[in-house]
Structures are given as structure tokens and as C-alpha cells.
Amino acid sequence: MIEVRKSSEPDALKKLREECLAEGLSPRESFRRLQNPLKRQVIECLKQDQGHLCVYCMSRIPREDADPGIPSQTIEHFIPVDPEDGRDVGQGLDYQNLFAVCHGNTKRRMKGIRRTSSKNDLTCDKHRSNKEFRKIHPCRKETLQTIYYTVDGKIGASDMDVEFDLTDTLNLNCVSSPIVSERKAVLDGLLADINEQFGNIENVKKEELHNYCADMLEAFLNEQNSKTPYVGILIWYLQSMVMALAD
């Protein structure tokens, strides 16, 4: 996960939210009022904010592996529309509370074919369901700073609450989902690029490798529009390399 910077909400969404508040509608009732073409406009705005990546797993959305009948991208509420404590803070149509997400490894149930049948197979908001986060927030960089990755594509955090959010709430190390292997493939691609550039890294001057990694890190941090899928693992690795080579 990386920080998301929200843009201005569509004017039509603001108008709809104000109408729903005036009518005293609940968050869920308000969200049901969000229909196409405005709904399509909202999700496109959210994707633009997020670099066309799922806010949680950081796969490209819409994903191309969605089963027929399964939405390849959906709108997620950071504060659930029906929170367990029942609070209503207008979260149903609050643009700051909305994010774009992938299909969460949801599979279509087909007669005679065993597909996803357990919550353990789901990721992102589909696994999270109505559960609230302990700490992480996509728009608050300070809540994401302890996140790390491993070379085999897994995600974790040194902060126990963030770790819980990532692995228990969102199930981002799901063994039946492709996201771990896809993260690993992205990192492997970066390592291959570095090896192609320098050959045997052990014989490369430290300063030269540091500058190369720093330039690549800057490029990934400043990506606009469509960001590189799983760019979080690339940023983590390059930051680690830059710090290690700075001494």
C-alpha cells in the first residue's frame, strides 16, 4: 500500500450527498442512490487518484481475470456503511471515504465446479467485509510507514496493528490469490533490470549503484496517472537499497 492523495469530488456527487442528507437517509440508503452514469464517473475519479491500482493490494484495476458476472472493480467504504457501532457520519457518499478496489479474488460459483467457497480465499474489501481497521488509512502516510515486503512477495509490518490490518483484515498474503506471486514477479523484474544494467552487482561501484537506485526510486514515487502495479514493493526495495548504499 502507498499513500493516496484525494482530488476534488465530482460536483454531482456532492449534490446527491446533500440531497440524501436532507432526506435523512442512512449511509446505505444514500449509497444505493448512487447510480450510473454518476457511479461510473465516481469510480473513474477514484481510480485516477489511486493510479488505477486497487487501494489495498495494488493490483491493476480493472483486473482482467474476473469471472463473468463478477465486477472487476468496485467502490469500497473505508468506514463501513453499516458499522458495528451504528454510527452515521455521512460515510455513504463521502468522497473522502470512498476508494476503488479489485474483485478481491471473488470467483463465480458454477454448478459442478468448485470455486471460491471460503472467506480465506478472499482478499481486500471482500475479506474485510464489515470489519474496521485498527490503524491503517490509505490517505494517512504515517499509518503506512512500517509496512515492509519480503523477496518472495509477502507483505508485513513492524507495527502489530498495521500487520493485523494487512494480513488478517485484508488477507493480503492469501495463498489462493495471485497477488503474492504477482508482487514477487514485479520485484523479480526490477532485480532483472538492475542486473542487466550492471551485470555482476558485486563488482559495481557503490556510488554508481546508489545513484541508479535513487533515480529509479524517485521515478516510482512520482508516477502519475497509471502507476506500476504493486509499486509498493518496488519502493520498499529501492528505499532499502538506497539506505544500505548511503553509508
C-alpha positions in Angstrom: 0.0 0.0 0.0 1.1 3.6 -0.7 -0.4 6.9 0.2 -3.4 8.1 -1.8 -4.0 11.8 -2.3 -7.6 12.6 -2.9 -8.7 15.0 -5.6 -11.9 17.1 -5.5 -15.1 15.2 -5.6 -17.4 15.4 -8.6 -20.0 18.2 -8.2 -22.8 15.8 -9.0 -21.8 13.5 -6.1 -21.7 16.5 -3.7 -25.2 17.4 -4.8 -26.5 13.9 -4.4 -25.0 13.6 -0.9 -26.6 16.9 0.2 -30.0 15.6 -1.1 -29.7 12.4 0.8 -28.7 14.2 4.0 -31.7 16.5 3.6 -33.9 13.4 3.3 -32.4 11.8 6.4 -31.3 8.7 4.5 -28.9 6.2 6.2 -25.4 5.7 4.7 -26.5 2.5 2.9 -29.7 4.1 1.6 -27.6 7.1 0.4 -25.1 4.8 -1.4 -27.9 3.0 -3.1 -28.9 6.3 -4.7 -25.5 6.4 -6.5 -26.4 5.0 -9.9 -24.8 5.2 -13.4 -23.7 7.3 -15.1 -22.6 9.1 -11.9 -21.3 5.9 -10.3 -19.1 5.3 -13.3 -17.8 8.8 -13.0 -17.0 8.4 -9.3 -15.1 5.2 -9.8 -13.1 6.7 -12.6 -12.2 9.6 -10.3 -11.2 7.2 -7.5 -9.0 5.2 -9.9 -7.3 8.4 -11.1 -6.5 9.3 -7.5 -5.1 5.8 -7.0 -3.1 5.5 -10.2 -5.5 2.8 -11.4 -4.5 0.4 -8.7 -6.6 -1.3 -6.1 -6.2 0.8 -2.9 -5.4 -2.3 -0.8 -3.5 -5.0 -2.8 -2.2 -2.6 -5.5 -3.1 -4.8 -8.5 -4.2 -3.0 -11.7 -7.9 -2.3 -11.8 -10.0 -3.3 -13.5 -8.4 -6.8 -13.2 -8.6 -8.9 -16.4 -9.1 -12.2 -14.5 -12.6 -11.5 -13.2 -15.1 -14.3 -13.8 -18.1 -13.4 -16.0 -20.7 -11.7 -13.8 -18.1 -10.7 -11.2 -17.4 -6.9 -11.1 -13.7 -6.4 -11.9 -13.7 -3.2 -9.9 -15.9 -1.8 -7.2 -16.3 1.1 -4.7 -15.2 0.4 -1.1 -16.2 2.4 2.0 -13.3 2.9 4.4 -15.8 3.5 7.3 -18.3 0.8 6.5 -21.8 1.9 5.5 -23.2 -0.3 8.3 -20.5 -0.1 11.1 -20.9 -2.3 14.1 -21.4 0.7 16.4 -24.1 2.0 14.2 -22.6 5.5 13.8 -23.7 7.7 10.9 -21.2 10.3 9.8 -22.5 10.6 6.3 -20.0 7.9 5.1 -22.2 6.5 2.4 -21.5 9.2 -0.2 -18.4 10.9 1.4 -15.8 11.0 -1.4 -13.0 11.0 1.2 -14.4 7.7 2.5 -14.6 6.0 -0.9 -11.9 4.0 -2.7 -11.7 1.8 -5.7 -10.8 -1.8 -5.2 -10.4 -5.1 -7.2 -12.7 -8.1 -7.1 -10.9 -9.4 -4.0 -10.3 -12.9 -5.6 -14.1 -13.5 -5.8 -15.0 -16.4 -8.1 -18.3 -17.2 -9.7 -20.0 -20.2 -8.3 -20.6 -22.6 -11.1 -22.6 -25.8 -11.0 -20.4 -28.8 -10.8 -17.3 -26.7 -10.4 -15.7 -26.0 -7.0 -14.7 -22.3 -6.9 -14.1 -19.9 -4.1 -16.2 -21.1 -1.1 -14.3 -19.9 1.9 -13.6 -16.4 3.2 -9.9 -17.5 3.5 -9.8 -17.3 -0.3 -10.9 -13.7 -0.4 -8.7 -10.5 -0.2 -9.1 -6.8 0.1 -12.6 -5.5 0.9 -14.2 -8.9 0.1 -12.3 -10.4 3.0 -12.6 -7.4 5.2 -16.4 -7.3 4.9 -17.8 -5.0 7.7 -14.7 -5.1 9.8 -13.0 -1.8 10.7 -9.2 -1.3 10.6 -7.1 -1.0 13.7 -4.7 1.6 12.3 -4.0 1.9 8.5 -5.6 4.5 6.4 -4.7 4.9 2.7 -4.7 8.7 2.9 -2.5 8.9 6.1 1.1 8.2 5.2 2.2 7.9 8.8 -0.1 4.8 9.2 1.7 3.1 6.3 5.4 3.7 7.2 6.0 0.4 9.0 5.0 -1.7 6.0 7.7 -4.0 4.5 7.8 -6.8 2.0 9.9 -9.9 1.5 11.6 -11.1 -1.6 9.0 -13.9 -2.1 6.3 -11.3 -2.5 4.7 -11.3 1.0 3.7 -8.1 2.9 4.1 -7.3 6.6 4.6 -4.5 9.0 6.7 -3.9 12.1 3.7 -2.3 13.8 1.4 -5.1 15.1 -1.8 -3.2 14.4 -0.8 -2.5 10.8 0.3 -6.1 10.4 -3.1 -7.2 11.6 -4.8 -4.9 9.2 -2.8 -6.2 6.3 -2.7 -9.9 6.9 -5.9 -10.6 9.0 -8.3 -7.9 7.9 -7.3 -7.7 4.2 -5.7 -11.1 3.8 -3.0 -9.7 1.5 -0.9 -12.8 1.8 -3.7 -15.1 0.7 -2.2 -18.3 -0.7 -5.0 -19.0 -3.1 -4.8 -15.5 -4.6 -2.4 -14.5 -7.4 -1.4 -11.3 -5.6 1.7 -12.7 -3.7 3.2 -14.3 -6.8 2.4 -11.1 -8.8 4.2 -9.0 -6.3 7.2 -11.3 -6.5 7.2 -11.1 -10.3 7.2 -7.3 -10.2 10.2 -7.3 -7.8 12.0 -10.0 -9.8 11.5 -7.8 -12.9 13.2 -4.9 -11.1 16.1 -7.1 -10.0 16.5 -8.3 -13.5 16.6 -4.7 -14.8 19.4 -3.9 -12.2 21.4 -7.0 -13.2 21.0 -6.2 -16.9 22.2 -2.6 -16.2 25.2 -3.6 -14.1 25.9 -7.3 -14.7 27.6 -8.6 -11.5 26.5 -6.2 -8.8 29.3 -7.2 -6.5 31.8 -5.5 -8.9 29.8 -2.3 -9.3 30.9 0.9 -7.6 28.7 1.6 -4.6 28.1 5.2 -5.5 27.0 4.2 -9.1 24.5 1.6 -7.8 23.2 4.1 -5.2 22.6 6.8 -7.7 20.8 4.3 -10.1 18.5 3.0 -7.3 17.9 6.6 -6.1 16.8 7.7 -9.6 14.5 4.7 -10.0 13.0 5.3 -6.6 12.3 8.9 -7.5 10.6 7.8 -10.7 8.3 5.4 -8.9 7.5 7.8 -6.2 6.5 10.4 -8.8 4.5 8.2 -11.1 1.3 9.9 -12.3 -1.9 8.6 -13.9 -1.4 4.8 -14.2 1.1 3.7 -11.6 3.1 0.5 -11.9 1.1 -2.4 -10.4 2.4 -3.4 -6.9 4.6 -0.3 -6.9 4.8 -0.5 -3.1 7.2 -3.5 -3.2 9.4 -1.6 -5.6 9.5 1.5 -3.5 10.3 -0.6 -0.4 13.1 -2.4 -2.1 14.7 0.7 -3.6 14.4 2.6 -0.3 16.2 -0.3 1.4 18.9 -0.3 -1.2 19.4 3.5 -1.1 19.7 3.4 2.7 22.1 0.5 2.6 24.3 2.1 0.0 24.3 5.5 1.6 26.9 4.6 4.2 
